[in-house]
Amino acid sequence: MPAPDDDLDVDALIDRGCELADLGDHEQALWFFRRAAVHGDPVALFDLGNSLDALGREDEAADAFRQAAAAGEDDAWLNLASVLARLGRWADAERAARSALDAGDTKAWTVLGDALEAQGRSVEALRTLRTAAERGDARAGLALAHRLLDSGRTLEAWHWAQVSADAGDAVAAATLAAWRWDETRDLALEPQLRAGAELHEEARTGLAALLRATGRVEEARAVLEEGALRGEVGSWLPLGNLYRDELDDDVAAAAAYRAGIEGGDLHSHHNLGVLLLDAGDVDGAIEHFSVAAAGGDELAARVLREVLADED
């Protein structure tokens, strides 16, 4: 018979819930966290939000984090901001991120920058990240670097990525290694790319490209297949290319391109289109070239025009 609410051992319930959550059994953990949170315990509510989030129940997670934050669990503000951002509730995410910052959680700078950018306040977003970076926040510095790179301010982007890497941010170091590889194709970057492959998917694909360039095809394949298994969308396109160009396996290549397409990689449409065209499936090729061209792939647009001209 369950204990009356007044007799609950909240700490014991939270401990058991955390044990289950650490084992990945979030469904079972929910029961313990809910029982512990029956009278509004902030830690229990925070842990409840984390398990709900892990189960993909983001709306419920946001509600639990909001209750936890209101009850005094300051760590919940950042989690709330992150969940709201994933839900596209940008104004709410902005407010939660600002509350996290007020509580001293500097990790909220990047969420705040994303929220501002998504609301069309690009200048404010950039200024916010720059302020945080100048205060020594390495995560904000790397986020600033990405935004500067996207806006064509390459030298500034490299500067802030280097500042973040020098501050000990391993992801920033991995990002720099990937950028340097794209810029120089310097084989001496192999140690940095290896160190960053598990942290940044562009470092992984850079490492695979370096391995292919030096004749280590099987190792390159293993590196990309590991990335694909980890859910890194960027691994699928080069993996498909490797299957096709190095291993002469069009079936595996097509499967890789389709996985890339499913993950949202526009360029995989182009490469699948080329494969289908070579196999004689003109209609299938036109379909994929059209999608890629509509998304801004200029090469796909050119090939599409050529194929359509040939059809006429």
C-alpha positions in Angstrom: 0.0 0.0 0.0 1.5 3.4 -1.0 2.7 5.6 1.8 0.4 8.6 2.6 1.7 11.8 1.0 2.8 13.2 4.3 5.0 10.2 5.0 6.9 10.3 1.7 10.6 10.0 1.9 11.3 12.5 -0.9 15.1 12.0 -0.9 14.7 8.3 -1.2 12.3 8.6 -4.1 14.5 11.1 -5.9 17.5 8.8 -5.4 15.7 5.8 -6.8 14.4 7.8 -9.7 17.9 9.0 -10.5 19.2 5.5 -10.4 16.6 4.4 -13.0 17.3 7.5 -15.1 21.0 6.8 -15.1 20.2 3.3 -16.4 18.1 4.9 -19.2 14.8 3.7 -17.7 13.1 7.1 -17.8 9.6 5.7 -17.9 10.1 4.0 -14.5 11.9 7.0 -13.2 8.9 9.2 -13.8 6.8 7.4 -11.2 9.4 8.1 -8.5 9.9 11.7 -9.5 6.2 12.4 -9.7 5.7 10.9 -6.2 8.6 13.0 -4.9 7.2 16.1 -6.5 3.7 15.8 -5.2 4.2 18.6 -2.7 6.3 20.7 -5.1 9.8 19.7 -4.3 12.0 21.7 -6.7 14.7 19.0 -7.2 12.1 16.3 -7.9 10.4 18.6 -10.4 13.7 19.3 -12.1 14.5 15.6 -12.3 11.0 15.0 -13.6 11.5 17.5 -16.3 14.8 15.9 -17.4 13.2 12.4 -17.7 10.2 13.8 -19.6 12.7 15.6 -21.9 14.7 12.4 -22.4 11.4 10.7 -23.5 10.6 13.5 -26.0 7.7 14.8 -24.0 8.9 18.4 -24.4 5.7 20.2 -23.5 5.4 18.3 -20.2 9.1 18.8 -19.6 8.7 22.5 -20.0 5.9 22.6 -17.5 8.0 20.6 -14.9 11.0 22.9 -15.4 8.9 26.0 -15.1 7.5 24.6 -11.8 11.0 23.7 -10.6 12.3 27.2 -11.4 9.4 28.8 -9.6 10.0 26.7 -6.6 13.6 27.9 -6.4 15.6 25.4 -8.5 17.7 27.9 -10.5 19.3 25.2 -12.7 15.9 24.6 -14.2 15.9 28.0 -16.0 18.5 26.8 -18.6 16.7 23.5 -19.2 13.4 25.4 -19.6 15.0 27.8 -22.1 16.5 24.9 -24.1 13.2 23.0 -24.3 11.3 26.1 -25.3 13.8 26.8 -28.0 13.4 23.3 -29.4 9.6 23.9 -29.4 10.1 27.1 -31.3 8.7 29.2 -28.5 11.3 31.8 -28.9 9.9 34.7 -26.8 9.4 32.3 -23.9 12.9 30.9 -24.4 14.3 34.4 -24.3 12.7 35.1 -21.0 13.8 31.8 -19.5 17.4 32.3 -20.8 17.5 35.8 -19.2 16.2 34.3 -15.9 19.0 31.7 -16.1 21.6 34.4 -16.7 20.2 36.4 -13.7 20.7 33.2 -11.7 24.3 33.1 -12.8 24.1 30.4 -15.4 26.4 31.6 -18.2 25.5 28.6 -20.4 22.3 30.5 -21.2 24.1 33.1 -23.4 24.0 30.8 -26.5 20.3 30.0 -26.0 19.6 33.7 -25.6 21.5 34.4 -28.8 19.5 31.7 -30.7 16.2 33.1 -29.3 17.0 36.7 -30.4 18.1 35.5 -33.8 15.0 33.5 -34.3 12.9 36.6 -33.5 14.6 38.6 -36.2 16.8 40.5 -33.8 20.1 39.6 -35.4 22.1 42.6 -34.4 21.0 42.2 -30.8 21.8 38.5 -30.9 25.3 39.2 -32.2 25.9 41.9 -29.6 24.7 39.6 -26.8 27.1 36.8 -27.8 30.0 39.3 -28.3 29.3 40.7 -24.8 29.4 37.2 -23.3 32.5 36.3 -25.3 34.3 39.4 -24.1 33.5 38.4 -20.6 35.4 35.1 -21.2 32.5 32.7 -22.0 34.0 30.2 -24.3 30.7 28.7 -25.4 29.4 32.1 -26.4 32.6 32.8 -28.2 32.2 29.8 -30.4 28.6 30.6 -31.0 29.7 34.1 -32.0 32.3 32.6 -34.3 29.7 30.6 -36.2 27.4 33.6 -36.6 30.2 35.7 -37.9 31.2 33.0 -40.4 27.7 32.7 -41.6 27.6 36.5 -42.2 30.9 36.4 -44.2 33.1 37.9 -41.5 35.6 35.1 -41.7 38.6 36.7 -39.9 36.5 37.7 -36.9 35.0 34.2 -36.8 38.4 32.6 -36.8 39.6 35.0 -34.1 36.7 34.1 -31.7 37.0 30.4 -32.4 40.7 30.6 -31.5 39.9 32.6 -28.3 37.4 29.9 -27.3 39.9 27.1 -28.1 42.6 28.9 -26.1 40.2 29.1 -23.2 40.0 25.3 -23.2 36.9 24.7 -25.2 37.5 21.3 -26.9 34.6 21.8 -29.3 36.1 25.1 -30.4 39.5 23.4 -31.0 37.7 20.7 -33.1 35.9 23.4 -35.1 39.1 25.2 -35.8 40.7 21.9 -37.0 37.8 21.4 -39.4 37.9 24.9 -40.7 41.7 24.7 -41.2 41.3 21.4 -43.1 38.7 22.9 -45.4 40.9 25.9 -46.0 44.3 24.2 -46.5 43.9 20.4 -46.9 47.0 20.2 -44.7 47.8 16.6 -43.8 49.5 17.7 -40.7 46.1 18.4 -39.2 45.4 14.7 -38.7 46.1 14.7 -34.9 43.8 17.7 -34.3 41.0 16.2 -36.5 41.3 12.9 -34.6 41.1 14.7 -31.3 38.0 16.5 -32.5 36.1 13.8 -34.4 34.0 12.7 -31.4 33.1 16.3 -30.6 32.3 18.0 -33.9 30.9 16.3 -37.0 32.9 18.5 -39.4 36.1 17.4 -37.7 34.9 13.8 -38.3 34.2 14.3 -42.0 37.5 16.2 -42.3 39.3 13.3 -40.8 37.6 10.9 -43.2 38.5 13.1 -46.1 42.2 13.1 -45.0 42.2 9.4 -44.6 40.8 8.9 -48.1 43.3 11.3 -49.5 46.1 9.2 -48.0 44.8 5.9 -49.2 43.3 4.7 -45.9 39.9 3.9 -47.3 38.7 1.3 -44.8 39.6 3.5 -41.9 37.8 6.4 -43.5 34.7 4.2 -44.0 34.8 3.2 -40.3 35.1 6.8 -39.2 32.0 7.8 -41.3 30.0 4.8 -40.4 30.6 5.6 -36.7 29.4 9.1 -37.4 26.3 7.8 -39.1 25.6 5.5 -36.1 25.9 8.5 -33.8 23.2 10.3 -35.8 25.6 12.8 -37.4 23.8 13.7 -40.7 27.0 15.2 -42.1 28.5 11.7 -42.3 26.0 10.3 -44.8 27.0 12.2 -47.9 30.7 11.5 -47.8 29.9 7.9 -46.8 27.8 7.5 -49.9 30.6 9.0 -52.0 33.1 6.6 -50.5 30.8 3.6 -51.2 30.4 4.7 -54.8 33.8 6.0 -55.7 36.1 3.8 -53.7 34.1 0.6 -53.1 32.0 0.5 -56.3 28.8 -0.2 -54.2 26.0 1.8 -55.7 23.4 0.1 -53.5 25.1 1.1 -50.3 25.7 4.6 -51.8 22.1 5.1 -52.6 21.1 4.0 -49.1 23.5 6.5 -47.6 22.3 9.4 -49.8 18.7 8.6 -48.8 19.6 8.6 -45.2 21.3 12.0 -45.7 18.1 13.2 -47.4 16.0 12.0 -44.5 18.3 13.9 -42.1 17.8 17.1 -44.1 21.0 17.2 -46.2 20.1 19.0 -49.4 23.3 18.0 -51.3 22.4 14.3 -50.9 19.6 14.9 -53.3 22.1 16.0 -55.9 24.4 13.0 -55.5 21.5 10.6 -55.5 20.3 12.3 -58.6 23.7 11.7 -60.3 23.6 8.0 -59.2 20.1 7.5 -60.6 21.0 9.3 -63.8 24.0 7.0 -64.4 21.7 4.1 -63.7 19.2 5.3 -66.4 16.5 6.5 -64.0 16.0 9.9 -65.6 12.7 10.7 -63.9 14.1 9.8 -60.5 17.2 11.9 -61.2 15.1 14.9 -62.3 13.0 14.7 -59.1 16.1 14.9 -56.8 17.9 17.5 -58.9 14.7 19.6 -58.7 14.6 19.4 -54.9 18.3 20.3 -54.6 18.0 23.2 -57.1 14.9 24.6 -55.3 17.0 24.6 -52.1 19.7 26.7 -53.7 22.1 24.0 -54.9 23.5 25.7 -58.0 25.3 22.6 -59.4 22.1 20.6 -59.2 20.3 23.5 -61.0 22.8 23.4 -63.8 22.7 19.6 -64.1 18.9 19.8 -64.1 18.9 22.2 -67.0 21.2 20.0 -69.0 19.1 16.9 -68.3 15.9 18.7 -69.2 17.5 20.0 -72.4 18.6 16.5 -73.4 15.0 15.3 -72.8 13.7 17.9 -75.2 
